């Protein structure tokens, strides 16, 4: 019976040694995972910051789009006004030469009459 107990104990020791050897890579993987996951809260906080910045940039871009559209409309209105003035100045008497009206005509790109 003693021999049987010794054999069982040796078998148990071999099995334990085999299991320990098989578990070494798993322990290494768990250590790597633990190290990697320990940085997750920091990474999530950074992602939240980037998300907030992106939202802010999106809002600014929308505002810039509205402002740009308004500027384009204002420039178009000014161009129409200038075209109207150009025609009015060209029709004024005395716009030829070097007088004040001629200088206005030249400044807005009109043609001498």
C-alpha positions in Angstrom: 0.0 0.0 0.0 2.9 2.2 0.7 4.3 1.7 -2.8 0.9 2.6 -4.2 0.8 5.8 -2.2 4.3 6.7 -3.3 3.4 6.0 -7.0 0.3 8.1 -6.6 2.3 10.9 -4.9 4.8 10.8 -7.8 2.0 10.9 -10.4 0.5 13.8 -8.5 3.9 15.6 -8.4 4.3 15.0 -12.2 0.8 16.2 -12.9 1.4 19.3 -10.8 4.7 20.0 -12.5 3.1 19.7 -15.9 0.2 21.9 -14.9 2.6 24.5 -13.6 4.5 24.5 -16.8 1.3 24.8 -18.8 0.2 27.7 -16.7 3.4 29.8 -17.0 2.4 31.3 -20.4 -1.1 32.0 -19.1 0.3 33.8 -16.1 2.4 35.9 -18.5 -0.6 36.7 -20.6 -2.6 37.6 -17.6 0.2 39.9 -16.4 0.3 41.6 -19.8 -3.5 42.0 -19.8 -3.4 43.5 -16.3 -0.8 46.0 -17.4 -2.7 46.9 -20.5 -6.0 47.3 -18.8 -4.5 49.4 -16.0 -4.1 52.2 -18.5 -7.7 52.0 -19.8 -9.1 54.7 -17.5 -6.5 57.2 -18.7 -7.1 56.3 -22.3 -10.9 56.7 -21.9 -10.4 60.1 -20.3 -8.3 61.2 -23.2 -10.9 59.9 -25.7 -13.6 61.9 -23.8 -11.4 65.0 -24.1 -11.0 64.4 -27.8 -14.7 63.9 -28.2 -15.5 67.2 -26.4 -13.0 69.0 -28.6 -14.5 67.5 -31.7 -18.0 68.6 -30.7 -16.7 72.1 -30.1 -15.0 72.2 -33.5 -18.2 71.0 -35.1 -20.1 73.8 -33.5 -17.5 76.3 -34.6 -17.6 75.0 -38.2 -21.4 75.4 -38.3 -21.0 79.0 -37.1 -18.3 79.7 -39.7 -20.6 78.2 -42.4 -23.4 80.6 -41.4 -21.1 83.6 -41.2 -19.6 82.8 -44.6 -23.0 82.5 -46.2 -24.0 85.8 -44.7 -20.7 87.4 -46.0 -21.3 86.0 -49.5 -24.8 87.5 -49.5 -23.6 90.9 -48.3 -20.8 90.9 -50.9 -23.4 90.1 -53.6 -25.6 92.9 -52.4 -22.6 95.3 -52.4 -21.7 94.3 -56.0 -25.3 95.0 -57.1 -25.1 98.4 -55.4 -21.7 99.2 -57.0 -23.1 98.2 -60.5 -26.1 100.5 -59.9 -23.8 103.3 -58.9 -21.5 102.7 -61.8 -24.4 103.2 -64.2 -25.6 106.3 -62.3 -22.2 107.9 -62.4 -21.7 107.2 -66.1 -24.9 109.0 -66.8 -23.9 112.2 -64.9 -22.9 115.2 -67.0 -19.2 116.1 -66.6 -17.9 112.7 -65.8 -15.2 112.9 -68.5 -11.8 114.4 -67.6 -10.2 114.7 -64.2 -12.9 116.2 -62.0 -14.4 114.7 -58.9 -17.0 112.7 -60.8 -14.4 111.4 -63.2 -12.4 110.2 -60.2 -15.4 108.4 -58.8 -16.1 106.9 -62.2 -12.5 105.6 -62.4 -12.7 104.3 -58.8 -15.7 102.1 -59.5 -14.5 101.0 -62.9 -16.8 102.9 -65.1 -16.1 103.9 -68.7 -15.8 107.6 -69.8 -18.7 108.9 -71.7 
